């Protein structure tokens, strides 16, 4: 008694382009008939124009964009299985006179950025699909799909290949599947686990690295340059994820963009002493612009989508892609272990905080509190980065003991800024709104004073106990 193959997994074969397999029917094992199927998806000849930027940045990032013509009807085709659910695994729209549909254009914008789209390959596809039937002709046992593909680039044929799939959807037995596989192998076919991706079929430069790589693993022995690269790659990947969510009006996407941009800016500033100043200044300026442009924007706000389509935002993405590929790190520390460099940066930041905070008292000038708060924020940023690679507790001991002090100083500055903003808005508000803003001003000043008192109390304790030095 024969049995069905578990789960009905399709069998894939790479066949010579001009192979001519023997007959696929075999009544002796129950394969009585092979019937060619008709229909747009079953059998067709298609002409496909693949669109991309000259450096193939879409394909390198797992995005396939094309214009297809099947039986005289055209459509736009987008495929992005690696980016689900942010992008569709497969999406088509009827072709009309004009440019790429705005919704598809918007989806691929973070990958295309400022690059100009154009045809990079012409692909001819011939598909045939056959139904494998038993003697009684009731339900099909399975399907065989045979596809011949020719790729032309610059008018020259660069590849021809043939992919054949046996799908035992109706219950092909193991013996029937093995017999069909034997027929295809005898014709020169090779059984494969999966077919090559389009990038592999196209070749260079489509086979290059993605612009949005997953960050590489880092350890305390990783070079500082590799550490910076990994931090940037992680933040850039988070930014693109938030960007795509915002384009789809995700519920928390706008706040996520702000959080990622602020976090990236903080990471870069935390490592500022070991980075190339002009390079850092340019990135910092552009991130500051993005945060300002999104200030006050809410969920579903069209202003958010407008910001994400601006030339300046797309230029920022270009800068970050380049930064991941080649972060501009001080040559003196680029090859040093990341743990050693970060421990040094943290030590310097802690000593500056101790110097700036040691003379503070309740009557100190606002400028002195601001200076100390900025130093505290610097310690917090570097300490957060150091946790990734600095394993020795002694290298982070003082920063950990100052964590509560750091939080209070940061709160002092945050409440002071909120109070100043409420006061500024009150100058231009209607009387009823001005009253509420006045109350908000008083609340922020009160919280600022409480944070100062809490800092002074905590500082007295750590100083008295000799926990800082």
Secondary structure, 3 states (H helix, E strand, C coil): CCCECHHHCCEEEEECCCCCCCCCCEHHHCECEEEECCCCCCCEEEEEEEEECCCCHHHHCCCEEEEEEECCEEEEEEECHHHCCCCCCCEEEECCCCCCCHHHHHHHHHHHCCCCCEEEEEEEEEEEEEEEECCCCCCEEEEEEEEEEEEEECCEEEEEEEEEEEECCCCCEHHHHHHHHHHHHHCCCEEECCCCCHHHHHCCCCCCCCCCCCCCCCCCCCEHHHHHHHHHHHHHHHHHHHHHHHHCCCCCHHHHHHHHHHHHHHHHHHCHHHECHHHHHHHHHHHHHHHHHCCCCCCCCHHHHHHHHCHHHHHHHHHHHHHHHCCCECCCCCCCEHHHHHHHHHHHHHHHHHHHHCCCCCCCCHHHHHHHHHHHHHHHHHHHHHCCCCCCHHHCHHHHHCHHHHHHHHHHHHHHHHHHHHHHHHCCCCHHHHHHHHHHHHHHHHHHHHHHHHHHHHHHHHHHCCCCC
